[in-house]
Amino acid sequence: MKKIKILFLLAFLSGSISICAQSVTGKWKTFDDKTGDAKSIVEITEKDGKIYGKIIEILNPSKKNDKCANCPDQDKNKPLQGLTIIKGLEKDGKEYSDGKILDPVSGKLYKCTISLDGNDKLKVRGYVGISAFGRTQTWSRVK
């Protein structure tokens, strides 16, 4: 009987670990759409049931001190490093939606959805109006 309890506990713990590993939270490497070069590390966190993403590292040394010159309102002229670019996404089935993503180059805010593609890839879609009018980037989990 004791062996069965231990096996059940181990099965439960391994299932819990795999569920936690499949979270969108964590650190993600972003890539330039044109060159494919790695651009930044974004840390995605959850607060009050909503998802937020902040640039925690700029990978190109010549851009480390860049500011968000075209950003709206309170983000205008803030350093890119430390800037929250994903704001207020909510879980909707297997994806997160109903929030915004900021393009720090153009300063434009877009509607956003994110979803896992496996455990180590994140599909990030920014769009205007309906999702068909947008673009998707794939970010890689930083281990």
C-alpha positions, -999 to 999 in steps of 0.1 A, spaced: 0 0 0 29 23 8 44 17 -26 12 26 -43 10 59 -24 46 68 -33 40 59 -70 8 81 -70 27 110 -54 55 107 -79 31 106 -108 13 137 -94 45 156 -90 58 148 -124 25 159 -139 27 191 -119 62 198 -131 53 193 -168 22 217 -164 45 243 -148 70 239 -175 44 247 -201 38 282 -189 42 314 -210 59 330 -180 97 331 -181 124 347 -202 121 348 -240 146 358 -267 131 380 -295 144 382 -331 145 409 -358 120 402 -385 143 413 -413 177 399 -403 167 371 -379 193 384 -354 185 381 -317 173 415 -304 163 413 -268 153 392 -238 117 398 -226 106 385 -192 69 375 -191 53 375 -157 18 371 -144 2 396 -120 -34 395 -108 -43 369 -135 -29 390 -164 3 386 -184 29 413 -188 62 413 -207 92 436 -200 124 440 -220 151 430 -195 181 430 -218 190 445 -252 214 421 -270 229 446 -295 255 466 -276 250 497 -299 213 498 -289 216 492 -252 209 529 -244 182 535 -270 150 551 -259 114 547 -271 112 580 -290 80 572 -308 61 556 -279 29 571 -266 21 588 -233 40 575 -203 64 554 -223 77 582 -245 115 586 -242 118 557 -217 148 535 -221 140 503 -241 156 482 -214 130 479 -186 101 489 -209 69 469 -205 58 459 -240 31 433 -233 3 446 -213 -27 429 -197 -32 396 -216 -58 372 -202 -59 334 -205 -84 323 -232 -82 285 -237 -47 277 -249 -37 313 -257 -36 346 -240 -54 376 -256 -74 408 -249 -42 428 -242 -18 450 -261 18 448 -274 39 478 -280 63 480 -309 91 501 -294 105 510 -329 73 525 -343 57 533 -309 25 517 -320 2 497 -297 -14 466 -312 -39 440 -300 -20 409 -291 -23 371 -286 4 348 -274 5 310 -273 30 283 -267 43 262 -297 57 233 -278 75 242 -245 103 264 -259 86 285 -286 62 313 -281 40 326 -309 34 363 -305 9 380 -328 3 417 -330 -26 430 -351 -50 458 -359 -87 452 -359 -89 414 -365 -61 389 -361 -59 383 -399 -44 418 -402 -12 413 -383 21 395 -380 34 367 -359 69 364 -344 83 333 -328 103 338 -296 126 312 -280 126 304 -243 159 313 -226 171 284 -204 
